[in-house]
Amino acid sequence: MKKRTRILYLTGILLTCQLSLAACQTNAKNSSSQEPKKEQKQAKKI
């Protein structure tokens, strides 16, 4: 029973680490794709 508990404990830690890393990767991808867009300035015609 102790061996099974230890395996479940380690599996939980590994899944937690995997989810954390996946969240960091998606945040990094989103922040790089949200670069400020260049806006064109229009001159006023008189």
Secondary structure, DSSP 8 states (H G I E B T S, - for coil): -HHHHHHHHHHHHHHHHHHHHHHHHHHHHHHHHT------------
